[in-house]
Amino acid sequence: MMQRVRCWFARRALVVLAALCSHGLVPVALAQQSGTQQRGLELESARIRYAEAQTHLERARELHREKLIPRAQLEEEETRLRLARVELRRSYLNLVQSDPQLVISKARKYRGQGGEARVALTVAALWATGPQLQAVDEVLEETLGTPGFEGFSNVIVSLKTVRGYREGVMLEPTIISIPYEKQLPFLPFNSPVVVDFGLLLPNVREVLVELRQGDRRDQRQVLLGKGAGEDQSVVLRSTQIALEAEFSGEASYPLTVERFASRSATYDLSFKDVPAEISIQLKDPTSGSALSRVFFPEGVTSRELSLILRLPSRPTLAVRPDTPLVFSVELTSEEAAGADSPEAGPRRGALELQLVPRGVAALELEANNLYHELEPAGVVALEVRIRNSGSRTLEQVELTTAVPYGWRATAAPPLLASLRPGAVEITTLTISPPADVPVGDYEGTIIATTLAGERAVRSSSKTLRLHVKARVRLWLTVVLVLFLVVILAAIVYGGVRLTAVPLTFMQSRGGAEEEYPLRRDQAV
């Protein structure tokens, strides 16, 4: 009777919990959390029904021996017992297999023999030994005839990127393991298995481990650890291994230093095949501090650095324009783990980089006279000197003009094929106005342009001032000149006539006036 009551309460509890979940009265997280408890209750209910079926069968056998019930009723009780046994086994397997206890006990990142980054993933199969399973252990041995579930079959393991966002859109995880997936035909309980992968992205620090078994899929985000005392090497990586820089400029290489040990260590930086004219500096990109050595505190396995190379202001014998420089960067730690340890001795990490020096691209524009006067039908011819004032050979140098609407400007030659550093080329610029141009002042600009790689190079612009004067008529000029000549001749002739007339004065004597000649020196 007590067994029937317990079975009835178990069934009612399951029905009520399912109803609450379906109506949203129980949170999803709580429902998921209580999933194991539900399956435990189902197993307990199945065990009660199995015990009840056993009791009914024993009573039916006694009644049948006493010929109180027919054979058919006895067979019904036997069938009920077999069904209860099947239900008990199903509930047990459902509890064990519904949430596979696949445990990642270790995820270690290490360096392979070829220098590639690899991950050793330790996967173990465990199962819950809660009170529900402990309560049916004896029943399983007696009724099911098996000591329990032995493990999981066909377990598929893969490594993926951690979920992230780009421009507000969530990116789906991508497989980064080599091979993409590995299949474990059988994973026994309490027997860890090491699954080894290569990494398509060597710089990752955490991965998403995906475990698939049957129809179930489980993803777990794992931080990759480093082996303590197993691999003390260091790896140098850079997303930019070949850069260009102009003289007096600098090139910045982003470096990633990764080591495969977790204890503290200090590394020295050294360079090979770097000319003495080039200065080198190592910086922490976060703080901007200059570094002379690279220190790793305990537990830190990766650091981001910035390597800066500054070029001289002028080319030298060792640093020549457009000539690639190949050099190497090396981090070395002389710390030893012990005289008898295989870790003793230097631990090195090297990286080969390339730098291409480029000359400075600069143009200058010169002209003797930037002010010109012309008539409406006139033409201005201007000599312009284009100078390469940089340290880089320039090609396809063009003289560009901007003149008022309707004016025409042509350059000869219009394009300079090549202009070496310090060289000067003369270009003749011819400017002509339209036929109906009004009298007045006009302005235009001239500039030299070219391309240095993908960068536009321009000289300083020069302003050209043009004055259009009125057209002078020749016949009017001749008439004016003749008129001036006639006036001048008349003035001269009048002066000569005036000097030829004798000078006299009148004097009165005895009441009569008489005329007397006057000397010129006496004239007033």
Salt bridges, closest charged atoms under 4 A:
GLU44 OE2 - ARG6 NH2 3.04
GLU44 OE2 - ARG47 NH2 3.05
GLU52 OE2 - ARG4 NE 3.09
GLU75 OE2 - ARG71 NE 3.68
GLU77 OE1 - ARG80 NH1 3.71
GLU87 OE2 - ARG49 NH2 3.64
GLU87 OE2 - ARG90 NH2 2.41
ASP99 OD1 - ARG216 NH2 3.92
GLU116 OE2 - ARG118 NH1 3.86
GLU172 OE1 - ARG163 NH1 3.43
GLU181 OE2 - ARG212 NH1 3.00
ASP196 OD2 - ARG118 NH2 2.54
GLU210 OE2 - LYS160 NZ 3.02
GLU210 OE1 - ARG212 NH1 3.00
GLU210 OE2 - ARG217 NE 3.83
ASP218 OD2 - ARG220 NH2 2.64
GLU230 OE1 - ARG108 NH1 2.91
GLU244 OE2 - ARG358 NH2 2.84
GLU246 OE2 - ARG455 NH2 2.64
GLU250 OE1 - ARG310 NE 3.19
GLU258 OE2 - LYS109 NZ 2.53
GLU258 OE2 - LYS226 NZ 3.33
GLU258 OE1 - ARG237 NH1 2.56
ASP268 OD1 - ARG293 NE 2.46
ASP284 OD2 - ARG303 NH2 3.53
ASP322 OD1 - ARG358 NH1 2.59
GLU330 OE2 - ARG348 NH1 2.75
GLU343 OE1 - ARG263 NH2 3.34
GLU364 OE1 - ARG387 NE 3.93
GLU366 OE1 - ARG385 NE 3.45
GLU366 OE2 - ARG387 NE 3.62
ASP441 OD1 - HIS467 ND1 2.54
GLU443 OE2 - ARG465 NE 3.71
ASP521 OD1 - ARG519 NE 3.40
